[in-house]
Amino acid sequence: MTSPVRDQLQAVQRLASSGRIAEAQSAADALQAAHPDARDVAIWSARWASERGDAARAEAVLARALAARPDDPFLCVDLAVLLAGTGRVRDAISLLRQHVRRLPQSVMAWLLLSQMLEDTGNPSGSLMAAFEGTTRAQADGAWTSPSTTPPHLHGFVSHAVAKVRSGRREIFMNSLQELADAHPAGALRRIERAVRGYLGEIEVKPAHPRQRPIVLYIPDLPDEPFMDPFLHSWAPRLQQAFPDIRQEAMALLAAEVGLEDFVTLKPGDSMERYLGGRAPAWEAFFFYRHGRRYDENHARCPLTSAVLESIELFRVPGQAPEILFSVLRPGTHILPHHGICNARSVMHLPLLVPPDCALQLVDAGTRAWIEGQLVMFDDTYLHEAWNRSSSIRVILLMDCWNPHLTAPEREAIVRITQLIASMDIVFSPEGWT
């Protein structure tokens, strides 16, 4: 709100507080007519009218302002509260649903929608609205605990978080059911079993003792530590691009641009947990990391970028893919570790491979990379890699789908992995108790 409008609103408020009601009402009407998109003017005018028992006037004021500012969550919430207060709860719910469909980041609208759906006997709808509101807010650092939540919202947010925690199973199953209804019976059987295993309802674990996904295991996939890369139809295109990709990688290394440490340490962490060897150094030139595209790096390597953008890779918004030139310096040992989920496979295109370099899936086999020859493996098997030579080793590393998954299963896995990431925030031990 600009300073002149603020001054005029304060003048109207002074008229009202001094009892000059007719003058205040007339001035408020004129001010809103002149500034229909001034949120504070509309909210004050509507609340003032409500206090005087004039709900119709309050509704008209907020409706006009919302028409001028349709994406304003404060106006939407105030109008919904007003409608509900006058007995028009269904209209309030409809208004909130329309708003969050258009603007899903409006977390207050989700919170209010959840409460209204609970009050009108729709517990499932209330749960999903609470999930949307709390997880979206917490992803932005809000509502994670009382200290990150405005005091007047403590009760509402605490109630919503508790609801999400107790309704975790229903949230997962509702998400899967939407997809299951659109596909033949049994199309998501493996994913349903994976979710039930994740929730602890049934025991679902790999037969191989060295395969231990950190987060999620998809059962009944072929037991293949190393997989044929040409199960992906795009693999020939990637392998044929080897000369161009290698040339761009070598130019980057010569110029020493864009490289950063692959391992990002958290407070209290140490590099010794991840790397060993006489002089460990693992560097990366990222095209994607945690799903974020590095536009400048793509521009530096246009031929590599064109190939990457033409093939189907494991993509989950905010999480994947991870694609990079992986640079392993001499004397570096990447210590044994497990991957997140066997829905994802890892593809390597070796670009520069000196002797004494290898990838090992512990108790499942060792591969010495061959320049230009694709390698694909399931990184949920315990695996490690090393460079025991005196030269650098460079590969193009990328996330791709497990080739044995169907299109409906892939779609379901994207949903489930996003839900899991959201739940990780809701269930944070530092949050609400």
Secondary structure, DSSP 8 states (H G I E B T S, - for coil): --HHHHHHHHHHHHHHHTT-HHHHHHHHHHHHHH-TT-HHHHHHHHHHHHHTT-HHHHHHHHHHHHHHSTT-HHHHHHHHHHHHHTT-HHHHHHHHHHHHHH-TT-HHHHHHHHHHHHHTT-HHHHHHHHHHHHHHHHHTT-SSSGGGS-GGGHHHHHHHHHHHHHTHHHHHHHHHHHHHTTS-TTTTHHHHHHHHHHTTSS----SSTTB--SSB--TTS---SEE-GGGSTTHHHHHHTHHHHHHHHHHHHHHT-S-EES----TT--GGGTEESSS--EEEEEEEETTEE-HHHHHH-HHHHHHHHTS----BTTTB--EEEEEE-TTEEEEEE--SBTTEEEEEEEEE--SSEEEEETTTEEE---TT--EEE-TTB-EEEEE-SSS-EEEEEEEEE-TT--HHHHHHHHHHHHHHHHHHHHT-TTS--
